[in-house]
Amino acid sequence: MPLKYALVHEWLTPKATGGSELVVREILNHVDADLYALIDFESSNPESYLYKRQIGTTFLQHFPFARNGVQKYLPFLPLAIEQLDLREYDVILSSSHAVAKGVLTRPDQLHICYCHSPMRYAWDLTFDYLSHSNLGSGAVGWVTRYLLHRLRYWDVLSANRVDYFIANSQHIARRIWRCYRREATVIYPPVNIEAFPFFEQKEDFYLTVSRLESYKQVSLIVKAFNQLQRPLVIIGTGSEMKKIREIANSNIQILGWQPDDVVKKYMARAKAFVYAACEDFGIALVEAQACGTPVIAYGAGGALETVRDIRSCGDTATGIFFRMQTEAALVEAVEKFEMYENLFNPEYLRSHSAQFSPQIFAGRYLDFLNNCKEKRPSIQERSGFL
């Protein structure tokens, strides 16, 4: 008798197009699973691969303005995810960066969580969340702090509902251990390398592609390039758009949101891709390398696993790090990059990025899934192994 699979993700909307959504899509390419989420506005989107797919949702689906971001209902997310009834399934697969791992399961069900990050609002980004929202001061601020405190309790409790954790980087595996005291196997997320054009000849501009939010540190990049007076192109939109437009000098071009084909064109032709955030993995850094474009990145988080610094790697380098999130450190890194610029080999950058291909992800994920099933007698019995 074939096993029944459920795949649980946080939210499915046209605006949610990051690395976690790429993981969901790749899993569905290889596992016949029913899909569940807190909210779903993709099955009604004719441009989505999920168009007309049956997707289970929660009561948040009907909340006002949920389509534009269910995060505004943060205190309700744990309750909502626990309302998904998954009793009919043998194997639960979750793709989680907030609450998806918190679904309720029976002892005989197998639950494997691909964790993109422990809940950022409750852990690493708590103080950023408080200081850059209207919820961080006064009486409302204390209520928000208490809710985040309770959310951390739930987040740790719900980690105990997972049988096996997968992390999208060594960086996230360490955070999973720190927050949950659980071991995690690292399987890097899929990056569609073949979709990015390879160009050896670069033009005289730098590029960053990012959501314009405070923790992405795009304003730091702008201030550094104001000093450098080098041409910089910014692609992306977000709550800091107005601030960034106000502080940017004439050498900086802000394009806002752009379609994929425009992003790929700029990424392929840029002198270097600049990134100042501490990323969980950093898919954009790999996409730039797939184009043969070197990376100038903050040397922390997932970047340390995807970028090879020219000062230590020589002719197998793919970029250069700056070690502090300061304007001075980034200015120095750009100047150092220009000293080494001719030493980068675009063809090597492309080949380096291939280790993060969808094919490699699929092989490692399916091997891990099969190994986990073999360790569970109840699953083996239902699948006919015994």
C-alpha positions in Angstrom: 0.0 0.0 0.0 1.6 3.3 -1.0 2.4 5.9 1.7 0.4 9.1 1.8 2.4 12.3 2.0 1.5 15.8 3.2 3.7 18.9 2.6 3.1 21.8 4.9 4.4 25.3 4.1 3.7 28.7 5.8 2.1 30.8 3.1 1.6 30.6 -0.6 1.1 34.1 -2.3 2.4 35.8 -5.5 4.8 37.9 -3.3 6.3 34.8 -1.6 9.0 33.8 -4.2 12.1 33.2 -2.0 14.2 30.2 -1.3 11.6 28.4 0.8 9.1 28.4 -2.1 11.8 27.0 -4.4 12.2 24.1 -1.9 8.5 23.5 -1.9 8.4 23.4 -5.7 11.3 21.0 -6.0 9.9 18.6 -3.4 6.6 18.5 -5.3 8.5 17.7 -8.4 9.6 14.4 -6.8 7.1 13.5 -4.1 3.4 13.0 -4.7 2.2 15.0 -1.7 -1.0 16.9 -0.8 -0.1 20.6 -0.1 -1.1 22.6 3.0 -0.4 26.2 4.1 -1.7 28.9 6.5 -3.0 30.8 3.4 -3.1 30.1 -0.3 -3.5 32.7 -3.1 -1.4 30.8 -5.6 -3.9 28.1 -6.6 -6.1 31.0 -8.0 -3.1 32.6 -9.8 -3.0 31.6 -13.5 0.7 32.4 -13.6 1.6 30.0 -10.8 2.7 26.4 -11.1 0.1 25.7 -8.4 -2.8 27.1 -10.4 -6.0 25.1 -9.8 -4.2 22.7 -7.3 -6.2 21.6 -4.3 -4.4 23.2 -1.3 -5.6 22.9 2.4 -5.6 26.2 4.3 -6.5 27.6 7.8 -9.0 30.1 9.1 -6.4 32.8 8.3 -7.3 32.4 4.7 -10.4 34.5 5.3 -8.8 37.3 7.5 -8.8 40.8 6.0 -5.6 41.7 4.0 -4.1 38.2 4.6 -3.0 38.1 0.9 -0.6 41.0 1.6 1.1 39.3 4.5 -0.2 37.0 7.1 2.7 38.0 9.4 0.5 40.8 10.7 -1.5 38.1 12.5 1.6 36.7 14.1 -0.1 35.8 17.5 -2.6 33.6 15.6 -0.1 31.6 13.5 0.6 28.8 16.1 -3.1 28.3 16.7 -3.8 28.3 13.0 -1.2 25.7 12.0 -2.4 23.4 14.7 -5.9 23.3 13.1 -4.6 21.4 10.0 -6.0 17.9 10.3 -3.3 15.6 8.9 -4.4 12.3 10.4 -4.8 10.5 7.1 -1.1 10.8 6.2 1.8 8.5 6.8 4.6 11.0 6.3 4.5 14.8 7.0 7.0 17.0 5.2 7.2 20.6 6.4 9.0 23.5 4.9 9.3 25.9 7.8 10.7 29.3 8.6 8.0 30.2 11.1 5.3 27.8 12.2 4.9 25.0 9.6 6.8 22.5 11.8 4.2 23.0 14.5 1.5 20.8 12.9 0.0 18.1 15.2 0.9 14.6 14.3 0.4 11.1 15.7 3.3 9.1 17.3 3.3 6.6 14.3 3.5 9.4 11.7 6.9 10.4 10.4 7.6 14.2 10.4 10.6 15.6 8.5 11.2 19.3 8.7 13.2 21.3 6.1 14.0 24.3 8.3 15.0 27.5 6.5 15.4 29.2 9.9 14.0 29.1 13.4 11.3 31.8 13.6 13.1 35.0 12.9 10.6 37.3 14.7 11.0 35.4 17.9 14.7 34.9 17.9 17.4 36.7 15.9 15.3 39.6 14.6 13.3 40.3 17.7 14.9 43.7 18.4 15.0 44.7 14.7 11.2 43.8 14.6 10.5 45.9 17.6 12.6 48.9 16.6 11.3 49.2 13.0 7.6 48.7 13.7 4.9 50.6 15.5 4.7 47.8 18.0 7.9 48.4 19.9 7.2 51.3 22.2 4.9 52.2 25.1 2.2 49.9 26.5 1.8 48.2 23.0 5.6 47.5 23.1 5.3 45.6 26.3 2.4 43.6 25.1 4.3 42.8 21.9 7.4 41.7 23.9 5.2 39.4 26.0 3.6 37.8 22.9 7.1 37.2 21.4 8.2 35.7 24.7 5.2 33.3 24.6 6.0 32.6 20.9 9.5 31.4 21.8 8.0 28.9 24.3 5.7 27.6 21.6 8.5 27.5 19.0 10.7 25.3 21.2 7.7 23.1 22.2 6.7 22.6 18.5 10.3 21.5 17.6 9.6 18.4 19.6 6.9 17.4 17.1 9.6 16.9 14.4 11.3 13.6 14.1 14.2 14.7 11.8 15.4 18.2 10.9 17.1 19.3 7.7 18.8 22.7 7.7 19.5 24.8 4.6 23.1 25.6 5.7 25.6 24.9 8.5 24.7 28.4 9.8 21.0 27.4 10.2 22.0 24.0 11.7 23.9 25.9 14.4 20.8 28.1 15.0 18.6 25.0 15.2 20.9 23.6 17.9 21.0 26.9 19.8 17.2 27.4 19.8 15.9 23.8 20.0 18.9 21.6 21.0 18.3 19.4 18.0 20.7 18.0 15.4 20.1 18.9 11.8 21.4 17.4 8.5 22.4 20.1 6.0 21.0 19.9 2.5 21.5 23.1 0.5 18.4 24.5 -1.2 18.0 24.2 -5.0 19.2 27.1 -7.2 18.1 26.9 -10.8 21.6 27.5 -12.2 20.6 26.9 -15.8 18.1 29.8 -15.7 20.8 32.3 -15.3 22.8 33.6 -18.3 26.6 33.3 -18.3 28.6 36.4 -19.4 32.3 36.7 -19.3 32.4 40.4 -20.3 31.3 42.6 -17.4 30.1 46.3 -17.5 31.2 49.1 -15.2 28.5 48.9 -12.5 27.9 47.1 -9.2 24.6 45.5 -8.4 22.5 44.5 -5.4 19.2 42.7 -5.5 17.3 42.6 -2.3 14.1 43.3 -0.4 14.5 46.8 1.0 14.1 46.0 4.6 16.2 47.2 7.5 17.9 43.8 8.2 19.0 43.5 4.6 21.4 46.4 5.2 20.8 48.0 1.7 21.1 51.5 3.3 24.6 50.5 4.4 25.5 49.7 0.8 24.1 53.0 -0.4 26.2 55.0 2.1 29.3 53.1 1.2 28.8 53.7 -2.5 28.0 57.4 -1.8 31.6 57.5 -0.5 33.1 55.4 -3.3 31.3 57.3 -6.1 31.1 54.0 -8.1 28.0 53.2 -10.2 25.6 51.0 -8.2 22.2 49.5 -9.4 19.6 48.5 -6.8 16.8 46.2 -7.7 14.1 45.5 -5.1 11.3 47.1 -3.1 10.3 47.3 0.5 9.6 49.5 3.5 13.0 51.3 3.2 12.5 52.4 -0.4 11.7 56.1 0.6 14.7 56.2 2.9 17.1 54.8 0.3 15.9 57.1 -2.4 16.5 60.1 0.0 20.1 59.2 0.9 21.3 57.9 -2.5 23.6 60.1 -4.6 23.5 60.4 -8.4 25.9 57.5 -8.9 23.2 55.1 -7.6 20.3 53.9 -9.8 17.3 52.5 -7.9 15.1 50.4 -10.2 12.6 49.1 -7.7 10.9 45.8 -8.4 11.9 44.2 -11.8 10.8 41.0 -13.6 13.1 38.0 -13.6 14.5 38.6 -17.0 15.6 42.1 -16.1 17.2 40.9 -12.9 19.1 38.2 -14.8 20.3 40.7 -17.4 21.8 43.0 -14.7 23.2 40.1 -12.7 25.0 38.7 -15.7 26.5 42.0 -16.7 27.5 43.5 -13.3 31.1 44.0 -12.4 30.2 42.4 -8.9 27.2 41.6 -6.8 27.2 43.3 -3.5 25.4 42.0 -0.4 25.5 43.2 3.2 23.0 41.1 5.1 23.7 38.0 7.2 21.8 35.4 5.1 20.6 32.0 6.2 21.8 30.6 2.9 21.8 33.4 0.3 20.4 32.1 -3.0 21.1 35.4 -4.7 24.8 35.0 -4.0 24.8 31.7 -5.8 22.7 33.1 -8.7 25.3 35.8 -9.3 28.1 33.2 -9.4 26.0 31.2 -11.9 26.3 34.3 -14.1 30.0 34.4 -13.7 29.7 37.5 -11.5 31.9 37.8 -8.4 30.4 38.5 -5.0 31.3 41.2 -2.4 29.5 39.9 0.7 29.3 40.3 4.5 31.4 37.4 5.7 28.9 35.7 8.0 26.0 33.2 7.8 25.4 31.2 4.7 27.7 33.3 2.6 30.7 31.6 4.2 29.4 28.3 2.7 28.7 29.6 -0.9 31.4 32.2 -1.5 35.2 31.6 -1.7 37.3 34.6 -0.7 40.1 35.5 -3.1 42.5 36.3 -0.3 42.5 32.7 0.8 41.4 30.7 -2.3 43.4 32.2 -5.1 42.3 31.1 -8.5 39.4 29.2 -7.1 37.9 32.3 -5.6 34.4 33.5 -6.3 34.3 36.8 -4.3 35.6 38.8 -1.3 34.2 39.2 2.2 34.0 42.2 4.5 34.0 41.2 8.2 32.0 44.0 9.8 28.6 45.5 8.8 30.0 49.0 8.5 30.4 51.5 5.7 34.2 51.6 6.2 34.5 47.8 5.9 32.5 47.7 2.7 34.4 50.6 1.2 37.6 48.7 1.9 36.2 45.5 0.4 35.2 47.2 -2.8 38.6 48.8 -3.2 40.3 45.4 -2.5 38.0 43.8 -5.1 39.2 46.2 -7.7 42.8 45.3 -7.0 42.0 41.6 -7.6 39.3 42.1 -10.2 41.2 40.6 -13.1 42.0 37.4 -11.2 38.5 36.1 -11.0 37.7 33.3 -13.5 34.0 33.6 -14.6 34.0 30.0 -15.8 35.1 28.7 -12.4 32.3 30.8 -10.7 29.8 29.1 -12.9 31.1 25.6 -12.2 31.3 26.4 -8.5 27.6 27.3 -8.4 26.6 23.9 -10.0 27.0 22.2 -6.6 23.7 23.9 -5.6 21.7 22.7 -8.5 18.1 21.3 -8.2 19.4 17.8 -9.3 21.8 17.6 -6.4 19.2 18.9 -3.9 16.6 16.3 -5.1 19.1 13.4 -4.8 20.1 14.4 -1.3 16.6 15.1 -0.1 15.1 11.9 -1.4 18.0 9.8 0.0 17.4 11.5 3.4 13.7 10.8 3.2 14.2 7.1 2.3 16.7 6.7 5.1 14.3 8.2 7.6 11.5 5.9 6.5 13.8 2.8 6.9 14.3 3.8 10.6 10.6 3.7 11.3 9.0 0.2 11.6 5.5 1.6 11.4 6.3 3.3 8.1 8.0 0.2 6.7 5.0 -1.9 7.5 2.5 0.4 5.8 4.8 0.7 2.7 5.3 -3.1 2.4 9.0 -3.1 3.5 8.2 -5.8 6.1 
